[in-house]
Amino acid sequence: MAQLTVEEALDASVGPGRLIGDGARVLVGLSGGPDSMTLLHGLWALAEAHGLVLAACFVDHGLRPADADRAAARGLCDALGVALRVEVLEPSALSRRRELGVEGAAREARLARLEAVRGELGAERIALGHQADDQAETVLMRLLRGSATRGLGAMAPSRGVIVRPLLEVTRAEILRYVARHGLEPARDESNDDPRFLRNRIRMDLMPKLLREYNPRLVTRLTATARSLREDEAMLSRMADEARRRLTRPAPGGAAHLDLAGVRALDGALRRRVLRAVLEEAPCRVSRDVLDSLAAWVERPAAAVLPLPGGLVARSEAGRLVITAPGPVPRFDATLPVGVPVRIEPLRARVRAQLLPGPPPPMGPLEEAFPAAAVEPPLRLRQRRPGDRIEPRGMRGSRKLQDLLVDLKVPRWRRDAVLLLVDGRDRILWAVGVRRTRMGATEGEPGPILRVTVEVDPGSCMVVIEKEGMVH
């Protein structure tokens, strides 16, 4: 495929039946860099002809000084007459998602904030400025880490409300567009930090591959990703058809498949069917979990196979049955400082400690609070009707019920959410699900109340992982 210009890519992306329909309200993620500024400028040039209503959102992650980036974003929006929202994230909200890495936590927080702003503005689309070089780097990064078809398909031009109109446009073409139109983007110095794998790929690996192996590597890798996405879509349709054909009527809360039919499927198709069933359950689907289930289906070594989240797989009257655990017994326990408490229904152990401060780095099942702001006694309980939570990084409060629905926690799992509350019954932390504004910030003076949760293997406690999957 010939390299596209910015204008060609946007012309092909805007209009009836395309990524962005006529009359659409579009929120552009604007970083102040050349890619997102080109995207906003290009869409602005088409706005009148297609009736687009544009807004932009600049998200400051708080990880480095962003004055120059913000000024570049503001300057372009003022020149084009486009409304700009500036959103500032708390660094502590990112530093506590160490399991994602700094880049992953920043990306997750940025998308969450863009989605919140999109909802407030009533926009139909979030447009991001990812381009062909980004796509090529993503393919290489996932190849180095190990990935299957779904991962090597990399970024899609559209996913839900997110669209990427410049995904087939090279970085060099974007820089030419910037020069032609006199745009003045800021330079993100963190892009030169060799600690990040993507930066090393862009600065070291890609130049060597382009110079010594294939000067058209970017377009080749983007074409490969496109082909793999098409293959993935076809294989997913085949798996959906096979799953529908093999599904048998069953009581609510269970997945029943014809076991002989599952065994008769080609190995790759069988794994896709099993993955789809697990994801709908929902269950955290790692390679090890899928391998274990596929091997067990072929030759059950035991009557029951335990799965993450308290689910179990079993063979029953010629059917593969994946069932949810029974109702979680009620629990409500006081958490004294310095005395570990066992929540047996969730197979979890919780400990609160008083520290001089400041708060140490936190893992996904650790949190810290300014001791002076917490009214004793601390308690651990399940959800109750009318519960409200003040999520970190958001304004105001939300119904806990609505939050769990948005996070796709199924109804039968919601009583397995562990809530930490204080003496006023305020939710301080939905453990492993969502932190609140009550949490201590980086550099908070002491004393600090640190709460740590440990879960046993096979615990049914709900934990929201980085992909948004319920574990």
C-alpha positions, 0 to 999 in steps of 0.5 A, a space after each residue: 500500500 502506498 504511503 498516505 498523506 495526512 490529507 488522504 488519511 483524513 479524507 478516508 476517515 471522515 464521512 458517512 460510514 467511516 471512522 468519524 461520521 458527518 455531524 459527529 462530536 469529536 474529542 481530540 486527545 491533544 498532547 502538544 506534540 506533532 502527531 496530535 496537533 496534526 490530527 486536530 488541525 487536519 480535522 479542523 480543516 474538514 470540520 465545516 464541510 462535514 459538520 464536525 464539532 471539535 473539542 480537545 483535551 490536554 491531560 497532564 500526567 504530573 510526571 514531568 513539567 508540562 508547561 511547554 506542552 500545555 502552551 503548544 496545545 493552548 496556542 493551537 486551540 486558540 488559533 483554531 477556535 477549538 475549546 480546550 479542556 486541561 485535565 491534571 492527574 495526581 502523580 500518586 495515582 500513577 505511581 501506585 500502579 507499578 504493576 503496569 509500569 510508568 508508561 502503562 499507568 499513564 496510558 490507562 489514566 489518560 484514556 480514563 480521563 479522556 473517556 470521562 471528558 467525552 461523557 461530559 461533553 456528549 462526544 461520540 468519538 475520541 480521536 487519538 494521533 497514533 501514526 504508522 511509526 507508533 504502530 510499527 514500534 508496537 508490533 516489534 515491542 509485542 513480538 519481543 515480549 511474545 504475543 499471539 495474533 490478537 496482540 500482533 494486530 497492534 492498534 486498531 483504527 477504531 475500538 469502541 469510541 476511540 478512533 485513530 485516523 492517522 494510523 497509516 501515516 508515517 512520522 515523516 509525513 506528519 512532520 512535513 505536514 507540520 512544516 507546511 502549515 507552520 504548526 509549533 508542537 512541543 518536544 517531549 523529552 521523555 521520548 528520549 529516555 532509554 529506560 522505556 522499551 518503546 524508546 529503545 526500539 524507536 531510537 536503536 532498533 528501528 533505525 538499524 532495521 531500516 538502514 540495514 534490512 528494509 527501508 520500508 519496514 514501517 509500511 511493511 509492519 503496519 500492513 502486517 498488523 492490518 492483515 493480522 487484525 483481519 485474520 483475528 476478526 475472521 477467526 473470532 467469527 469462527 470461534 463465535 459460530 462454533 461456540 453458539 453451535 456447541 452451547 447447550 441450554 443451562 441454568 443462569 450463572 453457568 456455561 455449558 458446552 458439548 464436551 465431545 464437540 469441544 474436543 473435536 475442534 481444531 486445537 487453535 479454534 478450541 482454545 479460542 472458544 475456551 478463551 471466549 467462555 472464560 472471558 465472559 465468565 469473566 475470568 482472568 485469562 492468562 496463557 497458563 490458565 488457557 493451557 491448563 483448561 485446554 489440557 484438562 478438556 482433552 484429558 481431565 486429570 481430576 473431576 474439577 479444575 479450579 480457575 481464577 476468581 473462584 470459578 471451576 470447570 467440570 465434566 458433567 453428563 457429557 458437558 463442559 460446565 464452567 460455574 461461578 461459586 455460590 453466594 459470598 457469605 456476609 462479612 463485616 469485621 473491625 480492623 484494629 491497627 497492628 492486628 491482622 484480620 482474616 476475611 475467610 469468605 474472600 480468603 484474604 488477610 488484611 493488616 493496618 499499620 501506623 507509619 511515620 510517613 511519607 507513604 512508601 510505593 504502593 502495589 495494587 493491594 496496598 494503600 496509605 491514608 493520612 492518619 489524621 483524616 481517618 476516623 476510627 474504627 476501620 472496618 472491612 465489609 461488603 457493599 450495601 444499598 446506597 453506597 457511594 465512593 469518591 474515586 481518585 482522579 474524578 470529581 465528586 462521588 459516584 454510586 458504587 453500584 454504577 462504578 461496578 457496572 461500568 467496570 463490568 463486574 458481574 452481579 454475582 461477583 459484586 459481593 466479593 468486593 472488599 470495602 475498607 470504611 472508617 468510623 463514619 462508614 465512608 468508603 476509603 478504598 474498594 480494595 483492588 478495584 478503585 482508590 479514593 481521594 482519601 488516599 495519601 499523596 506522594 510526599 504526604 507528611 506522617 503519620 500514615 496509616 498503611 493497609 495491606 491485603 494478601 489473598 490466597 490462591 483461588 480467592 474469589 475477591 474481585 481485583 481489576 487488572 490492567 486490561 480491565 479484566 475481573 480477577 
